[in-house]
Amino acid sequence: MSFVKLDYLPRLPKNLQPAIGCIGAGFIMADCHLVAYRNAGFNPVAIASKNPLHSAEVAERHNIKKVYADYHQLLDDEQVEVIDVAVPPQYQLEIIREAVTKKHIRGILAQKPMGLNFGEAKEIVKLCADAGITLGVNQNMRYDQSIRACKSALDQGLLGQPVFATIDMRAIPHFAPWQEPLGWATIRIMSIHHLDAFRYLFGDPVSVYTSVTEDPRLSKTLKHTDGVCVYILEYANGFRAVAWDDIWTGPAREGGVTDHYINWRVEGTEGLAKGSIGWPSYPQRQPSTIDLSTTQHEGWIQPRWDEVWFPDAFVGPMAQLLCALEEGTAPEISGEDNLKTMALVDACYLSYQDHRPVFIDEILKG
């Protein structure tokens, strides 16, 4: 209904021009970050990656004037105020260790996951805090349009007290070569988005129970345990959130029917919201959706929009960092906040290894 407004777009800074230095030139930078930044009017001025030729190609595509042979040279560029670190997690800590020594750098946007584990993430947060550098995290599912619309509905009390929530993912992600030495398939790749979305919508759980099995397709090329994952988040007030992240999805690439989707659902004492995430259709532009019913209004509330998660939602993580720098506040997804997501991820691994529920404080205080 028209008189119910659900906010689904990120807040933008007044000044779009702080100079951004981009470290990394892979798919996520070239096809998501930089597309979104140009569309929003942000100001990427320099780029570096492990492959300077590829950096130059990406720079030409996105009209970036400076291409550096390596990230060390980029970090020395005193024009650069903000660093966008979009590299695999095993390289983030060493880059940020050097970045915090540069007096001209005011802000850093770290890719998720923020390092290899909670311990590395904690060190990254401390490095930035000690240097007086504002740290944001590119935990971008929080900026998927349907997730933000759901948060808006919750904040307005349209659903009442949340009772139960689910995320049902049946989709095959793109697997990158950097995953192979780490043995990660799902939890630190896709589940981290869902775990963080639950935190964004409902706050921090007390404990998590996780069960996993191998993906039979991926097991042929990647030694892993966290293929198909199911996890239950328990909250102190009795609320429960459950997700199943199925990257097998049946023999979709072996001649069977393809049925890929991500659906979510939130049930409250005064309303119900359900939605779909359009990302599995990428590169086709399929917007995410929300359908909302509430005891406060008759019928379904079904707003629709043209924006999509990949790449449009990637405006949000950089925007929240630029807003924080402009206003002297903490980013919406600060490094300090994201430590709790990283702790929840580590708790998931410990849970399935020990076959038990794990209290999040075991990681935070361990």
C-alpha positions, 0 to 999 in steps of 0.5 A, spaced: 500 500 500 502 506 498 502 509 505 507 504 507 514 506 505 519 501 506 526 504 505 531 500 501 536 504 498 543 506 502 544 513 505 549 517 500 554 522 503 554 529 501 561 529 498 562 524 493 569 526 491 574 523 496 579 519 492 579 512 493 584 507 491 582 500 489 587 494 491 584 488 487 582 488 480 578 481 480 571 480 478 568 483 485 572 489 484 571 490 476 564 488 475 561 490 482 565 495 486 567 500 480 560 499 476 556 501 483 561 507 484 561 510 477 553 509 478 553 513 484 558 518 482 564 516 487 571 518 485 576 512 484 582 515 482 587 509 482 588 501 482 593 496 483 593 488 483 597 482 483 597 483 475 598 490 472 596 488 465 589 486 468 589 492 472 590 497 466 584 493 463 580 495 468 582 502 469 581 503 462 574 500 462 572 504 468 576 511 467 581 510 472 587 515 471 592 511 475 595 504 475 600 502 480 605 496 479 603 494 486 599 496 492 605 499 495 606 504 490 598 505 491 599 506 498 604 511 497 600 516 493 598 522 497 592 523 493 588 517 496 584 518 502 580 511 502 583 504 500 578 499 498 581 492 499 578 487 495 583 481 495 582 474 498 582 474 505 589 471 506 592 477 504 588 483 507 592 483 514 598 485 510 595 490 506 592 493 512 598 493 516 602 497 511 596 502 509 595 504 517 602 507 516 600 512 511 598 519 514 594 521 508 589 515 509 583 516 512 578 510 511 579 503 509 573 498 506 575 491 508 572 486 503 568 480 507 571 476 510 575 481 514 581 476 514 582 469 515 578 468 522 576 472 528 583 473 530 586 476 524 579 480 524 581 483 531 588 485 529 585 489 523 580 492 527 586 494 532 591 496 527 585 501 524 583 504 531 590 505 533 592 509 527 585 513 527 583 510 521 575 509 520 574 502 518 568 499 514 567 492 512 564 490 505 558 486 508 554 487 502 548 483 503 546 488 508 545 492 502 541 488 498 534 491 497 529 486 500 534 485 506 534 493 507 526 493 506 525 488 511 529 492 516 525 498 515 519 494 516 522 491 523 524 498 525 517 501 524 514 495 528 510 492 522 511 485 524 511 486 531 516 482 535 520 477 531 518 469 532 522 465 527 526 467 521 529 463 515 533 463 509 533 458 504 539 458 499 539 453 493 544 456 488 551 454 486 556 460 487 562 462 483 568 458 486 575 462 486 582 459 485 584 462 492 579 458 496 582 452 494 588 452 499 583 454 504 578 449 503 572 453 504 566 452 500 560 455 503 560 458 511 566 464 509 563 465 502 556 465 502 553 463 509 557 469 512 552 474 508 546 470 511 549 470 518 551 477 518 544 479 515 540 475 521 545 480 525 543 486 522 535 484 522 535 481 529 541 483 533 546 478 536 544 471 537 547 467 544 549 461 540 549 457 534 548 450 532 551 448 525 551 441 521 554 440 514 556 435 509 560 435 503 558 438 496 559 432 491 560 436 485 565 440 488 569 435 492 572 433 486 576 439 485 576 442 492 577 438 499 572 441 503 567 440 509 562 446 509 559 444 502 551 444 504 550 447 511 544 448 516 545 452 522 540 455 527 541 461 531 538 461 538 537 468 541 536 470 549 528 472 548 526 465 544 527 468 537 530 463 532 533 464 525 535 458 521 538 457 514 540 452 509 545 453 504 545 448 499 550 449 493 549 442 491 542 443 489 541 437 485 545 435 479 543 442 476 550 441 472 550 434 470 544 434 466 538 435 471 533 441 472 536 447 474 532 450 480 536 456 483 533 461 488 534 464 495 528 465 499 527 468 506 521 469 511 520 473 517 514 471 522 512 476 527 507 477 532 503 482 528 506 480 521 509 476 516 515 478 511 517 474 505 522 475 500 527 473 494 534 475 493 535 476 485 543 474 485 542 467 483 540 470 476 546 474 475 549 477 470 541 477 468 538 483 472 533 480 477 531 485 483 530 482 489 523 482 492 519 483 499 512 481 500 509 484 507 503 483 511 501 486 517 495 486 522 495 494 521 493 494 514 489 490 509 492 485 504 499 484 501 504 490 501 509 489 495 513 494 493 518 493 487 524 496 484 529 496 479 536 496 483 539 489 484 544 486 489 550 485 484 552 490 482 547 496 485 548 494 492 555 495 492 554 502 493 552 501 500 558 499 503 562 505 500 557 510 502 557 508 509 564 509 510 564 516 506 558 518 511 562 516 517 568 520 514 564 526 513 560 526 519 566 523 524 561 517 526 562 510 526 560 506 519 554 502 519 558 496 518 564 498 522 570 493 523 568 493 531 561 491 529 563 486 524 567 482 529 561 479 531 559 476 524 566 474 524 566 470 531 559 467 529 562 464 523 568 461 527 563 459 532 559 455 526 566 452 524 567 450 531 560 447 532 560 442 526 567 440 528 565 439 535 558 436 534 555 441 539 552 448 540 557 454 541 556 460 545 558 466 541 562 468 547 566 462 547 569 466 541 569 473 543 572 472 549 576 466 548 
